[in-house]
Amino acid sequence: MSSIMTNVSAIAALKTLRTISSDMEDTQNRVSTGYRVNDAADNAAYWSIATTMRSDKQAMGTVKDALGLAAAKTDTAYTGLNSAIEVMNNIKSKLVAAREPGVDKDKIDAELTELKNQLVSISESASFSGQNWLYNADTSANSSVEMVGSFNRDDQGNVSVGVLSFDTATSTLIDTEDNTLGLLTKDTTVTVPVGTGTTTATYYLLDASSTTTAAVGTEIKLSSSTTSQDLDGMISAVETMLQSMTDVAATLGATNSRIDMQNTFVADLMDTIDKGVGRLVDADMNEESTKLKALQTQQQLGIQSLSIANSNSENILQLFR
């Protein structure tokens, strides 16, 4: 039955055209944004996961920056400590040379003085961002420092920040407030052979003129009256200090290696999060562009179909002419 009051064909054609237009709008939005899940209305579950992971990735970016700062601090301390070890090797060599009979000990002491000054200069210069792990001039002693190392989320959604720590008290070479807290300013007691027996002696390398606690041993320095026994004790004391510095440098190197590995891991993890989020919310541009082309064709056909449906009423009017 044909009716001029209700055009069923036009209604059907219009309904189809609206569906096509709605699908085209969705497809055009995906093409323009690059996302198939751009907001919660598209897919609440995927949108929630993607939003959370993007937030975590941003936090990891901050962790990566913090690891860079931590690496700079450990690099600075290690560089200073490594240079100090080289100077200590020179000091040990000078003391061994002074053991030779007839050598001018006063001239060697002048060289030792300059090497000591170099140790002070190295220790004071090994500072980064206001932190110096080799030198302390504050009333409070150097202590353990924490460096941000990771951002963690457990299976319950609870978040936490992981830290890397290093005890700077072990790397302090000079402490001007308390000589007993510096590797080079504190007393080092060694065993010295005497004839067929042994004795103990206490030495320190640098006099930091502590205002609180000063070393009570003998400063490692030479004069014409320095005996072979004294030299043996000084060499042993320097060797003990050198071993302590080497141990600390090894710990610093291990800490720095850990920071580098963690930095690489965080960078890889951020890339993995990007890929994971992309799989959830990114649009397949090849698919969407193909779909858009098909919808454009369907839209043109829908418009044509609606035009044909509307022309039926005009055909009915021809019957009355």
Sequence and secondary structure as in RCSB ss.txt:
>XXXX:A:sequence
MSSIMTNVSAIAALKTLRTISSDMEDTQNRVSTGYRVNDAADNAAYWSIATTMRSDKQAMGTVKDALGLAAAKTD
TAYTGLNSAIEVMNNIKSKLVAAREPGVDKDKIDAELTELKNQLVSISESASFSGQNWLYNADTSANSSVEMVGS
FNRDDQGNVSVGVLSFDTATSTLIDTEDNTLGLLTKDTTVTVPVGTGTTTATYYLLDASSTTTAAVGTEIKLSSS
TTSQDLDGMISAVETMLQSMTDVAATLGATNSRIDMQNTFVADLMDTIDKGVGRLVDADMNEESTKLKALQTQQQ
LGIQSLSIANSNSENILQLFR
>XXXX:A:secstr
   SS  HHHHHHHHHHHHHHHHHHHHHHHHHHSBS  STTT HHHHHHHHHHHHHHHHHHHHHHHHHHHHHHHH
HHHHHHHHHHHHHHHHHHHHHHHTSTT  HHHHHHHHHHHHHHHHHHHHH EETTEESSEE SSS   EEEEEEE
EEE TTS EEEEEEEEEGGGT  EESSBGGGSTTTS EEEEEEETTEEEEEEEES     SSB   SEE    TT
  HHHHHHHHHHHHHHHHHHHHHHHHHHHHHHHHHHHHHHHHHHHHHHHHHHHHHHB  HHHHHHHHHHHHHHHH
HHHHHHHHHHHHHHHHHHTT 
